[in-house]
């Protein structure tokens, strides 16, 4: 089979949440980002009889993590991964920006703190951690080399790049990471971003106004 990726657009910030399986028939999955509100995702999991083994958070902003609380209470065995530099954002409503939304959000710490070059293997899916700081200090992309897929979080978008005007943001660092780590991937690599439509490395290399 071929890796099955379902995109759910969750919450007021229209965050992309990805439910990833080895193939259409697999019952176990891993989740990339939970959105601000994970109810629709939990309904999707129930509808397809899926068990999430793990959640990997591309970074610690509220619109990518706030759905975690409901997901954790429904699936208590869930393993939660985040880069070590964004780890503190899970437990600090000021750091994760949720205080700005007037609904401060805090949750328990991650189970696993990641570093650049780590490999995550969950539900039969193998992802390499590519640390691309700049949007947040611990922002990561997740690369499935055999599938030619990268989950880019809020680092790289179709025709765009992540904002760097939040605390801990760094424009030069962001662009440097995109150029040296993401644009070095094969051009046909599919890019699944944290917001908006899917793209490819080749397309962004050729026409992304921030990178050309």
Secondary structure as UniProt FT lines:
FT   STRAND          4..10
FT   TURN            11..14
FT   STRAND          15..21
FT   TURN            24..25
FT   STRAND          28..32
FT   HELIX           39..47
FT   TURN            48..49
FT   STRAND          51..56
FT   HELIX           62..65
FT   TURN            66..67
FT   HELIX           68..74
FT   TURN            76..77
FT   STRAND          79..83
FT   TURN            84..86
FT   HELIX           87..91
FT   TURN            93..97
FT   HELIX           98..101
FT   STRAND          112..114
FT   TURN            116..117
FT   STRAND          119..122
FT   TURN            123..124
FT   STRAND          125..131
FT   TURN            133..134
FT   TURN            137..138
FT   STRAND          140..144
FT   HELIX           145..147
FT   STRAND          149..153
FT   TURN            154..155
FT   STRAND          156..157
FT   TURN            158..159
FT   STRAND          160..161
FT   TURN            167..168
FT   HELIX           171..177
FT   HELIX           178..182
FT   TURN            183..184
FT   TURN            187..188
FT   STRAND          190..193
FT   STRAND          199..200
FT   HELIX           201..207
FT   TURN            209..211
//
